[in-house]
Amino acid sequence: MTLQQPEGLQFSIDAQRHEVMFKDGTAVALHPVFDRGVPSKYHRGLQLPKGITIVVDLRRLSDSIGKDICTAPGRDVPGIVFFEMRRRFKTAKAFTKEAIAVGHVLRTDNRVAA
């Protein structure tokens, strides 16, 4: 997916996604993010209506997740993100509100990267 973004940011969002389901039954889909073409361990994309994507550094949402992600094998990272976000936030709405507050708001077009 191509992003139109502020100068200096080079994020792209993968079409793949991982669902985080919260205790109240709501969910969000988090997309892997590439920074200048390199997979970012710590960033995830959250697509909102009207072509808005939030790119959030997960370390700004949880104090402990940075160390956990850094030391874990890649295959374990989606589970770490799932359980830590579920522990930290009670609802998808609470997660989204915080992601908007600390993330980069980017506009997207409708093309998906192959």
Phi and psi in radians as a Rosetta constraint file:
Dihedral C 1 N 2 CA 2 C 2 CIRCULARHARMONIC -1.477 0.35
Dihedral N 2 CA 2 C 2 N 3 CIRCULARHARMONIC 2.392 0.35
Dihedral C 2 N 3 CA 3 C 3 CIRCULARHARMONIC -1.998 0.35
Dihedral N 3 CA 3 C 3 N 4 CIRCULARHARMONIC 2.394 0.35
Dihedral C 3 N 4 CA 4 C 4 CIRCULARHARMONIC -1.729 0.35
Dihedral N 4 CA 4 C 4 N 5 CIRCULARHARMONIC 2.057 0.35
Dihedral C 4 N 5 CA 5 C 5 CIRCULARHARMONIC -2.472 0.35
Dihedral N 5 CA 5 C 5 N 6 CIRCULARHARMONIC 2.915 0.35
Dihedral C 5 N 6 CA 6 C 6 CIRCULARHARMONIC -1.070 0.35
Dihedral N 6 CA 6 C 6 N 7 CIRCULARHARMONIC 2.700 0.35
Dihedral C 6 N 7 CA 7 C 7 CIRCULARHARMONIC -0.922 0.35
Dihedral N 7 CA 7 C 7 N 8 CIRCULARHARMONIC 2.381 0.35
Dihedral C 7 N 8 CA 8 C 8 CIRCULARHARMONIC 1.657 0.35
Dihedral N 8 CA 8 C 8 N 9 CIRCULARHARMONIC -0.316 0.35
Dihedral C 8 N 9 CA 9 C 9 CIRCULARHARMONIC -1.691 0.35
Dihedral N 9 CA 9 C 9 N 10 CIRCULARHARMONIC 2.364 0.35
Dihedral C 9 N 10 CA 10 C 10 CIRCULARHARMONIC -2.227 0.35
Dihedral N 10 CA 10 C 10 N 11 CIRCULARHARMONIC 0.828 0.35
Dihedral C 10 N 11 CA 11 C 11 CIRCULARHARMONIC -1.459 0.35
Dihedral N 11 CA 11 C 11 N 12 CIRCULARHARMONIC 2.526 0.35
Dihedral C 11 N 12 CA 12 C 12 CIRCULARHARMONIC -2.350 0.35
Dihedral N 12 CA 12 C 12 N 13 CIRCULARHARMONIC 2.634 0.35
Dihedral C 12 N 13 CA 13 C 13 CIRCULARHARMONIC -1.956 0.35
Dihedral N 13 CA 13 C 13 N 14 CIRCULARHARMONIC 2.309 0.35
Dihedral C 13 N 14 CA 14 C 14 CIRCULARHARMONIC -1.360 0.35
Dihedral N 14 CA 14 C 14 N 15 CIRCULARHARMONIC 2.589 0.35
Dihedral C 14 N 15 CA 15 C 15 CIRCULARHARMONIC -1.237 0.35
Dihedral N 15 CA 15 C 15 N 16 CIRCULARHARMONIC -0.482 0.35
Dihedral C 15 N 16 CA 16 C 16 CIRCULARHARMONIC -1.037 0.35
Dihedral N 16 CA 16 C 16 N 17 CIRCULARHARMONIC 2.643 0.35
Dihedral C 16 N 17 CA 17 C 17 CIRCULARHARMONIC -2.578 0.35
Dihedral N 17 CA 17 C 17 N 18 CIRCULARHARMONIC 2.770 0.35
Dihedral C 17 N 18 CA 18 C 18 CIRCULARHARMONIC -2.186 0.35
Dihedral N 18 CA 18 C 18 N 19 CIRCULARHARMONIC 2.246 0.35
Dihedral C 18 N 19 CA 19 C 19 CIRCULARHARMONIC -1.455 0.35
Dihedral N 19 CA 19 C 19 N 20 CIRCULARHARMONIC 2.430 0.35
Dihedral C 19 N 20 CA 20 C 20 CIRCULARHARMONIC -2.004 0.35
Dihedral N 20 CA 20 C 20 N 21 CIRCULARHARMONIC 2.026 0.35
Dihedral C 20 N 21 CA 21 C 21 CIRCULARHARMONIC -1.776 0.35
Dihedral N 21 CA 21 C 21 N 22 CIRCULARHARMONIC 2.214 0.35
Dihedral C 21 N 22 CA 22 C 22 CIRCULARHARMONIC -1.628 0.35
Dihedral N 22 CA 22 C 22 N 23 CIRCULARHARMONIC 2.903 0.35
Dihedral C 22 N 23 CA 23 C 23 CIRCULARHARMONIC -1.076 0.35
Dihedral N 23 CA 23 C 23 N 24 CIRCULARHARMONIC -0.430 0.35
Dihedral C 23 N 24 CA 24 C 24 CIRCULARHARMONIC -1.493 0.35
Dihedral N 24 CA 24 C 24 N 25 CIRCULARHARMONIC 0.023 0.35
Dihedral C 24 N 25 CA 25 C 25 CIRCULARHARMONIC 1.682 0.35
Dihedral N 25 CA 25 C 25 N 26 CIRCULARHARMONIC -0.148 0.35
Dihedral C 25 N 26 CA 26 C 26 CIRCULARHARMONIC -1.426 0.35
Dihedral N 26 CA 26 C 26 N 27 CIRCULARHARMONIC 2.860 0.35
Dihedral C 26 N 27 CA 27 C 27 CIRCULARHARMONIC -2.582 0.35
Dihedral N 27 CA 27 C 27 N 28 CIRCULARHARMONIC 2.761 0.35
Dihedral C 27 N 28 CA 28 C 28 CIRCULARHARMONIC -2.271 0.35
Dihedral N 28 CA 28 C 28 N 29 CIRCULARHARMONIC 2.669 0.35
Dihedral C 28 N 29 CA 29 C 29 CIRCULARHARMONIC -1.846 0.35
Dihedral N 29 CA 29 C 29 N 30 CIRCULARHARMONIC 2.121 0.35
Dihedral C 29 N 30 CA 30 C 30 CIRCULARHARMONIC -1.868 0.35
Dihedral N 30 CA 30 C 30 N 31 CIRCULARHARMONIC 2.274 0.35
Dihedral C 30 N 31 CA 31 C 31 CIRCULARHARMONIC -1.800 0.35
Dihedral N 31 CA 31 C 31 N 32 CIRCULARHARMONIC 2.414 0.35
Dihedral C 31 N 32 CA 32 C 32 CIRCULARHARMONIC -1.031 0.35
Dihedral N 32 CA 32 C 32 N 33 CIRCULARHARMONIC 2.580 0.35
Dihedral C 32 N 33 CA 33 C 33 CIRCULARHARMONIC -2.101 0.35
Dihedral N 33 CA 33 C 33 N 34 CIRCULARHARMONIC 2.472 0.35
Dihedral C 33 N 34 CA 34 C 34 CIRCULARHARMONIC -1.921 0.35
Dihedral N 34 CA 34 C 34 N 35 CIRCULARHARMONIC 2.342 0.35
Dihedral C 34 N 35 CA 35 C 35 CIRCULARHARMONIC -1.939 0.35
Dihedral N 35 CA 35 C 35 N 36 CIRCULARHARMONIC 1.916 0.35
Dihedral C 35 N 36 CA 36 C 36 CIRCULARHARMONIC 0.990 0.35
Dihedral N 36 CA 36 C 36 N 37 CIRCULARHARMONIC 0.667 0.35
Dihedral C 36 N 37 CA 37 C 37 CIRCULARHARMONIC 1.495 0.35
Dihedral N 37 CA 37 C 37 N 38 CIRCULARHARMONIC -0.053 0.35
Dihedral C 37 N 38 CA 38 C 38 CIRCULARHARMONIC -1.867 0.35
Dihedral N 38 CA 38 C 38 N 39 CIRCULARHARMONIC 2.305 0.35
Dihedral C 38 N 39 CA 39 C 39 CIRCULARHARMONIC -1.000 0.35
Dihedral N 39 CA 39 C 39 N 40 CIRCULARHARMONIC 2.304 0.35
Dihedral C 39 N 40 CA 40 C 40 CIRCULARHARMONIC -1.667 0.35
Dihedral N 40 CA 40 C 40 N 41 CIRCULARHARMONIC 2.165 0.35
Dihedral C 40 N 41 CA 41 C 41 CIRCULARHARMONIC -1.134 0.35
Dihedral N 41 CA 41 C 41 N 42 CIRCULARHARMONIC -0.592 0.35
Dihedral C 41 N 42 CA 42 C 42 CIRCULARHARMONIC -1.817 0.35
Dihedral N 42 CA 42 C 42 N 43 CIRCULARHARMONIC -0.272 0.35
Dihedral C 42 N 43 CA 43 C 43 CIRCULARHARMONIC -1.691 0.35
Dihedral N 43 CA 43 C 43 N 44 CIRCULARHARMONIC 2.532 0.35
Dihedral C 43 N 44 CA 44 C 44 CIRCULARHARMONIC -2.394 0.35
Dihedral N 44 CA 44 C 44 N 45 CIRCULARHARMONIC 2.620 0.35
Dihedral C 44 N 45 CA 45 C 45 CIRCULARHARMONIC -1.786 0.35
Dihedral N 45 CA 45 C 45 N 46 CIRCULARHARMONIC 2.419 0.35
Dihedral C 45 N 46 CA 46 C 46 CIRCULARHARMONIC -2.176 0.35
Dihedral N 46 CA 46 C 46 N 47 CIRCULARHARMONIC 1.972 0.35
Dihedral C 46 N 47 CA 47 C 47 CIRCULARHARMONIC -1.488 0.35
Dihedral N 47 CA 47 C 47 N 48 CIRCULARHARMONIC 2.325 0.35
Dihedral C 47 N 48 CA 48 C 48 CIRCULARHARMONIC -2.014 0.35
Dihedral N 48 CA 48 C 48 N 49 CIRCULARHARMONIC 2.940 0.35
Dihedral C 48 N 49 CA 49 C 49 CIRCULARHARMONIC -1.077 0.35
Dihedral N 49 CA 49 C 49 N 50 CIRCULARHARMONIC 2.867 0.35
Dihedral C 49 N 50 CA 50 C 50 CIRCULARHARMONIC 1.141 0.35
Dihedral N 50 CA 50 C 50 N 51 CIRCULARHARMONIC 0.540 0.35
Dihedral C 50 N 51 CA 51 C 51 CIRCULARHARMONIC 1.258 0.35
Dihedral N 51 CA 51 C 51 N 52 CIRCULARHARMONIC 0.434 0.35
Dihedral C 51 N 52 CA 52 C 52 CIRCULARHARMONIC -1.777 0.35
Dihedral N 52 CA 52 C 52 N 53 CIRCULARHARMONIC 2.345 0.35
Dihedral C 52 N 53 CA 53 C 53 CIRCULARHARMONIC -2.170 0.35
Dihedral N 53 CA 53 C 53 N 54 CIRCULARHARMONIC 2.334 0.35
Dihedral C 53 N 54 CA 54 C 54 CIRCULARHARMONIC -1.750 0.35
Dihedral N 54 CA 54 C 54 N 55 CIRCULARHARMONIC 2.200 0.35
Dihedral C 54 N 55 CA 55 C 55 CIRCULARHARMONIC -1.826 0.35
Dihedral N 55 CA 55 C 55 N 56 CIRCULARHARMONIC 2.056 0.35
Dihedral C 55 N 56 CA 56 C 56 CIRCULARHARMONIC -2.118 0.35
Dihedral N 56 CA 56 C 56 N 57 CIRCULARHARMONIC 2.414 0.35
Dihedral C 56 N 57 CA 57 C 57 CIRCULARHARMONIC -1.471 0.35
Dihedral N 57 CA 57 C 57 N 58 CIRCULARHARMONIC 1.986 0.35
Dihedral C 57 N 58 CA 58 C 58 CIRCULARHARMONIC -1.031 0.35
Dihedral N 58 CA 58 C 58 N 59 CIRCULARHARMONIC -0.438 0.35
Dihedral C 58 N 59 CA 59 C 59 CIRCULARHARMONIC -1.156 0.35
Dihedral N 59 CA 59 C 59 N 60 CIRCULARHARMONIC -0.352 0.35
Dihedral C 59 N 60 CA 60 C 60 CIRCULARHARMONIC -1.448 0.35
Dihedral N 60 CA 60 C 60 N 61 CIRCULARHARMONIC -0.205 0.35
Dihedral C 60 N 61 CA 61 C 61 CIRCULARHARMONIC -1.735 0.35
Dihedral N 61 CA 61 C 61 N 62 CIRCULARHARMONIC -0.345 0.35
Dihedral C 61 N 62 CA 62 C 62 CIRCULARHARMONIC -2.621 0.35
Dihedral N 62 CA 62 C 62 N 63 CIRCULARHARMONIC 2.266 0.35
Dihedral C 62 N 63 CA 63 C 63 CIRCULARHARMONIC -1.184 0.35
Dihedral N 63 CA 63 C 63 N 64 CIRCULARHARMONIC -0.557 0.35
Dihedral C 63 N 64 CA 64 C 64 CIRCULARHARMONIC -1.625 0.35
Dihedral N 64 CA 64 C 64 N 65 CIRCULARHARMONIC -0.262 0.35
Dihedral C 64 N 65 CA 65 C 65 CIRCULARHARMONIC -1.210 0.35
Dihedral N 65 CA 65 C 65 N 66 CIRCULARHARMONIC -0.521 0.35
Dihedral C 65 N 66 CA 66 C 66 CIRCULARHARMONIC -1.030 0.35
Dihedral N 66 CA 66 C 66 N 67 CIRCULARHARMONIC -0.840 0.35
Dihedral C 66 N 67 CA 67 C 67 CIRCULARHARMONIC -1.148 0.35
Dihedral N 67 CA 67 C 67 N 68 CIRCULARHARMONIC -0.738 0.35
Dihedral C 67 N 68 CA 68 C 68 CIRCULARHARMONIC -1.074 0.35
Dihedral N 68 CA 68 C 68 N 69 CIRCULARHARMONIC -0.788 0.35
Dihedral C 68 N 69 CA 69 C 69 CIRCULARHARMONIC -1.170 0.35
Dihedral N 69 CA 69 C 69 N 70 CIRCULARHARMONIC -0.727 0.35
Dihedral C 69 N 70 CA 70 C 70 CIRCULARHARMONIC -1.054 0.35
Dihedral N 70 CA 70 C 70 N 71 CIRCULARHARMONIC -0.648 0.35
Dihedral C 70 N 71 CA 71 C 71 CIRCULARHARMONIC -1.657 0.35
Dihedral N 71 CA 71 C 71 N 72 CIRCULARHARMONIC -0.118 0.35
Dihedral C 71 N 72 CA 72 C 72 CIRCULARHARMONIC -1.591 0.35
Dihedral N 72 CA 72 C 72 N 73 CIRCULARHARMONIC 2.632 0.35
Dihedral C 72 N 73 CA 73 C 73 CIRCULARHARMONIC -1.120 0.35
Dihedral N 73 CA 73 C 73 N 74 CIRCULARHARMONIC 2.613 0.35
Dihedral C 73 N 74 CA 74 C 74 CIRCULARHARMONIC -0.927 0.35
Dihedral N 74 CA 74 C 74 N 75 CIRCULARHARMONIC -0.646 0.35
Dihedral C 74 N 75 CA 75 C 75 CIRCULARHARMONIC -1.157 0.35
Dihedral N 75 CA 75 C 75 N 76 CIRCULARHARMONIC -0.362 0.35
Dihedral C 75 N 76 CA 76 C 76 CIRCULARHARMONIC -1.566 0.35
Dihedral N 76 CA 76 C 76 N 77 CIRCULARHARMONIC -0.250 0.35
Dihedral C 76 N 77 CA 77 C 77 CIRCULARHARMONIC -1.072 0.35
Dihedral N 77 CA 77 C 77 N 78 CIRCULARHARMONIC -0.779 0.35
Dihedral C 77 N 78 CA 78 C 78 CIRCULARHARMONIC -0.994 0.35
Dihedral N 78 CA 78 C 78 N 79 CIRCULARHARMONIC -0.660 0.35
Dihedral C 78 N 79 CA 79 C 79 CIRCULARHARMONIC -1.183 0.35
Dihedral N 79 CA 79 C 79 N 80 CIRCULARHARMONIC -0.688 0.35
Dihedral C 79 N 80 CA 80 C 80 CIRCULARHARMONIC -1.073 0.35
Dihedral N 80 CA 80 C 80 N 81 CIRCULARHARMONIC -0.803 0.35
Dihedral C 80 N 81 CA 81 C 81 CIRCULARHARMONIC -1.084 0.35
Dihedral N 81 CA 81 C 81 N 82 CIRCULARHARMONIC -0.818 0.35
Dihedral C 81 N 82 CA 82 C 82 CIRCULARHARMONIC -0.955 0.35
Dihedral N 82 CA 82 C 82 N 83 CIRCULARHARMONIC -0.972 0.35
Dihedral C 82 N 83 CA 83 C 83 CIRCULARHARMONIC -1.235 0.35
Dihedral N 83 CA 83 C 83 N 84 CIRCULARHARMONIC -0.612 0.35
Dihedral C 83 N 84 CA 84 C 84 CIRCULARHARMONIC -1.238 0.35
Dihedral N 84 CA 84 C 84 N 85 CIRCULARHARMONIC -0.726 0.35
Dihedral C 84 N 85 CA 85 C 85 CIRCULARHARMONIC -1.187 0.35
Dihedral N 85 CA 85 C 85 N 86 CIRCULARHARMONIC -0.641 0.35
Dihedral C 85 N 86 CA 86 C 86 CIRCULARHARMONIC -1.153 0.35
Dihedral N 86 CA 86 C 86 N 87 CIRCULARHARMONIC -0.651 0.35
Dihedral C 86 N 87 CA 87 C 87 CIRCULARHARMONIC -1.201 0.35
Dihedral N 87 CA 87 C 87 N 88 CIRCULARHARMONIC -0.715 0.35
Dihedral C 87 N 88 CA 88 C 88 CIRCULARHARMONIC -1.351 0.35
Dihedral N 88 CA 88 C 88 N 89 CIRCULARHARMONIC -0.596 0.35
Dihedral C 88 N 89 CA 89 C 89 CIRCULARHARMONIC -2.137 0.35
Dihedral N 89 CA 89 C 89 N 90 CIRCULARHARMONIC 2.459 0.35
Dihedral C 89 N 90 CA 90 C 90 CIRCULARHARMONIC -1.478 0.35
Dihedral N 90 CA 90 C 90 N 91 CIRCULARHARMONIC -0.478 0.35
Dihedral C 90 N 91 CA 91 C 91 CIRCULARHARMONIC -2.443 0.35
Dihedral N 91 CA 91 C 91 N 92 CIRCULARHARMONIC 2.816 0.35
Dihedral C 91 N 92 CA 92 C 92 CIRCULARHARMONIC -1.109 0.35
Dihedral N 92 CA 92 C 92 N 93 CIRCULARHARMONIC -0.630 0.35
Dihedral C 92 N 93 CA 93 C 93 CIRCULARHARMONIC -1.091 0.35
Dihedral N 93 CA 93 C 93 N 94 CIRCULARHARMONIC -0.766 0.35
Dihedral C 93 N 94 CA 94 C 94 CIRCULARHARMONIC -1.121 0.35
Dihedral N 94 CA 94 C 94 N 95 CIRCULARHARMONIC -0.725 0.35
Dihedral C 94 N 95 CA 95 C 95 CIRCULARHARMONIC -1.079 0.35
Dihedral N 95 CA 95 C 95 N 96 CIRCULARHARMONIC -0.855 0.35
Dihedral C 95 N 96 CA 96 C 96 CIRCULARHARMONIC -1.075 0.35
Dihedral N 96 CA 96 C 96 N 97 CIRCULARHARMONIC -0.739 0.35
Dihedral C 96 N 97 CA 97 C 97 CIRCULARHARMONIC -1.034 0.35
Dihedral N 97 CA 97 C 97 N 98 CIRCULARHARMONIC -0.787 0.35
Dihedral C 97 N 98 CA 98 C 98 CIRCULARHARMONIC -1.220 0.35
Dihedral N 98 CA 98 C 98 N 99 CIRCULARHARMONIC -0.676 0.35
Dihedral C 98 N 99 CA 99 C 99 CIRCULARHARMONIC -1.077 0.35
Dihedral N 99 CA 99 C 99 N 100 CIRCULARHARMONIC -0.705 0.35
Dihedral C 99 N 100 CA 100 C 100 CIRCULARHARMONIC -1.127 0.35
Dihedral N 100 CA 100 C 100 N 101 CIRCULARHARMONIC -0.698 0.35
Dihedral C 100 N 101 CA 101 C 101 CIRCULARHARMONIC -1.156 0.35
Dihedral N 101 CA 101 C 101 N 102 CIRCULARHARMONIC -0.612 0.35
Dihedral C 101 N 102 CA 102 C 102 CIRCULARHARMONIC -1.919 0.35
Dihedral N 102 CA 102 C 102 N 103 CIRCULARHARMONIC -0.132 0.35
Dihedral C 102 N 103 CA 103 C 103 CIRCULARHARMONIC -1.668 0.35
Dihedral N 103 CA 103 C 103 N 104 CIRCULARHARMONIC 3.127 0.35
Dihedral C 103 N 104 CA 104 C 104 CIRCULARHARMONIC -1.664 0.35
Dihedral N 104 CA 104 C 104 N 105 CIRCULARHARMONIC 2.194 0.35
Dihedral C 104 N 105 CA 105 C 105 CIRCULARHARMONIC -1.581 0.35
Dihedral N 105 CA 105 C 105 N 106 CIRCULARHARMONIC 2.127 0.35
Dihedral C 105 N 106 CA 106 C 106 CIRCULARHARMONIC -2.206 0.35
Dihedral N 106 CA 106 C 106 N 107 CIRCULARHARMONIC 2.591 0.35
Dihedral C 106 N 107 CA 107 C 107 CIRCULARHARMONIC -1.632 0.35
Dihedral N 107 CA 107 C 107 N 108 CIRCULARHARMONIC 2.509 0.35
Dihedral C 107 N 108 CA 108 C 108 CIRCULARHARMONIC -2.124 0.35
Dihedral N 108 CA 108 C 108 N 109 CIRCULARHARMONIC 2.759 0.35
Dihedral C 108 N 109 CA 109 C 109 CIRCULARHARMONIC -1.772 0.35
Dihedral N 109 CA 109 C 109 N 110 CIRCULARHARMONIC -3.016 0.35
Dihedral C 109 N 110 CA 110 C 110 CIRCULARHARMONIC -1.626 0.35
Dihedral N 110 CA 110 C 110 N 111 CIRCULARHARMONIC 0.085 0.35
Dihedral C 110 N 111 CA 111 C 111 CIRCULARHARMONIC -1.460 0.35
Dihedral N 111 CA 111 C 111 N 112 CIRCULARHARMONIC 2.419 0.35
Dihedral C 111 N 112 CA 112 C 112 CIRCULARHARMONIC -1.903 0.35
Dihedral N 112 CA 112 C 112 N 113 CIRCULARHARMONIC 2.347 0.35
Dihedral C 112 N 113 CA 113 C 113 CIRCULARHARMONIC -1.132 0.35
Dihedral N 113 CA 113 C 113 N 114 CIRCULARHARMONIC 2.451 0.35
